[in-house]
Amino acid sequence: MEADTESVRTRSYVGNYRTIPWSVIVDVQFPSNTRFARLVLPGDETLALYAVAASRPRTGGRDHARTAGPPRRDPRPGLSRRPTS
């Protein structure tokens, strides 16, 4: 994707380029339920901007931080992350 003061140039998965002047773009949205930003064009047409992706962690509704339970053990027996004295 490329953008300047006059237009936005985006490429689809197929490889076709499309240049859209800012005067035609109704809105730029980043809905919370999608992974990519999108341009809203006249007639409620939308165009996904795959180059602008969300960086939110995908946690399935759970808090991303581990908050309870015993400390995690190294999956490789005999190896420890802590120095022993």
Protein Blocks (a to p, Z undefined) as FASTA:
>chain_A
ZZdfkbccdddfkopacdddfklpmbdcddfkbcbdcdddehhiacddfklccfbdceeh
pafbdfbdcddddfbghiafbdcZZ
